[in-house]
Amino acid sequence: MAEFNNLITTSKGQALFADAIANNKTIKFISVKTSETIYQENQILTLEQLENPKQTVEIARISKLNDTQIEIEAVIQNTEITEGYMINTIGLYAKINEEDSEEVLYAVASISEEGKGAYLPPFNNITVAGMNFKINVNVSSTTNVDFTVNPATPVTHQDFINFINNSRNTYK
């Protein structure tokens, strides 16, 4: 199992957050990207893009945990890769929810040393492998958060269990 350090908001992410609060705008979380590159904590603040991103996936779900924290889920699968790789870093991308707004690297979580990442094998046309990332993000109660779910996002086992349990409760 991968051992990622805490999520660190980049300088661009902090500026985006400040803009949203100061101007009563909405932040839209766009995607999660993975990379084999390992970043030290002191490098993350100034990052503007991940080096050599391997995959980009849309946000699967955003849930409110409490008044100051949300949980962002993304599902990474191997169906589009022909070479396996180590997921050593994940980057969360966001933008102000306006037409001409620029997408920025909002926050990054990286492993601290070689060998602590997660290996994603290549697709062999038989078995799909993947990982479900849950990323906790601190927000202010005054921040508006928006996202768009791709209906083709895979359903996790927990999603299915929750659906069954909710269905049972609904139709009693």
N, C-alpha and C positions, 0 to 999 in steps of 0.2 A: 504494500500500500504506500502511496506517495506521501511524503511529509513536506507539505508546503508551509512556508512562513506565513505570517499574517498578511492580509491584503493591505497594500499601501497605496494611498491616493497620490497620483502624480501631480506635479505643479499645474499641468493643463486641466486635470480633473478638479483640482481645488479652485482654479479660476472659473471653470464651468459652473461649479456649485455656487460660488460667490455671485456670479452673474444671474443665476436662477433666483437666488434669494433677493438680491438687490432690485431686480427688475420684475419680480413676480412672474417668472417664466417656468416652464415645465422641462424637466430633464427626461430625455428618452434614452433608455439603455438599448443599444443596438445589437451587439454581438459579443461573443467570447472568442478569442484567438489563442492558439497554443503555439509553443515554441520549444525547441531543444535547448536554447540559450539559457544559461544560468546567470541570474543577476544578483549582485550583493545589494543589501538594503540601501546603502548609500548611493547606488546607481539609479534606483527606481524613481526617485523624486523628479529627476530631469528627463526621464524617458519620454519620447514623443510617439514612438512606434516600437513594436516588438521586432527584434532582428529575426529574419528568416521564419516568418510564421508558417506553420505546417498546415493548420486547418482553421477555418472560420465557421462558427455555427451561430445561428440566431438564438435569442433568448427563448427558453421553453416556457418559463413561468416566473412571475414575481409575486412573492407573498409578503404581507406585512407581518413582521414578528412582534413589534411593539411600536410605541410612538416615535422611536428614533432609529429603528433598524428594519431593513427589508432583506429578504432572502431571494437571490436570483439563481435560477436553475438553468443549466445548459447541459445538453447531452452530446457527447463526442462519440462518433462511431467510426469504424474502420472501413466502411463500405466504399469510400472514395479514395483510399490510399493503396498504393502498390508496394510501398516500403514501410516497414514498421519504424517507429521512432519513440524516443523517450520524451514524455511530456514533463518538461522541467519548469515551465512557466506558463501561467494563464494570464491573459490580459482582458480586462473588461472595457468595452468601448461604449461611449455615450455621446449625446449631442443635445443642444437646446432644441426643443420640438418646434422648429420653424423650417420652412422650405430651404433657405440658403445657409442653414447652420452647418458648421464643419464638425465632422465626427472626430473625437479625440480619444486618446488612450486615457481612460478615466482612472483605472487602478490596476495594480499588478500584484500577483502572488507568485513567488519563485521558491524553488528548493534552496537550501543553504549549501549543499555540497553534492558532488557527483554521486550517482547511485541512489539518490533519495526520490527520484521522479517515478513516473508510472509508464510502463512500456505498453504501447498500443501496437499490436501485431498487424501485418498487412492483411487485407481481405483475401481469403483463399477461395472465394466463390461458394463456400459451404457455410462457414460459421461467421456470424456477425459478432464482433467484440466492441465494447464501448464502455464509457464511463459517464456517470452522472455527477456533475459538479454543482454543489450548493455553495453560493458565495454570499456571505453576509456583509451588507454595506450599511454603514452608519449614515443617516440622513437627519435633517432637521424636521421638526413637525411642520415647518412652514414651506418645505420643499415639495413641489409637485413632481411626481414620478409617473412616466408613461412608458408603455412598451407595446409592441405588436407581436402576437404569437403566430407562428407559422403553423397552420393546421396539420401539416405533415410531420411535425415534431413527434418522435417516437414516444410511446407511452411506457413509463417505467412500471416495474412491478408494484411499487408503492402507489402510483397513480391508479392502477387497476384495483388494488385492495380498497383504496379510498372510495372509488366509484361504486364498488360492490356494497360497501358499508353504507354509503349515502343512499343508494338505491333501496336497500333493505329498510332504512329508516323512513324513506319517503313513501313507500308502498305498504306500510303496516296497517 
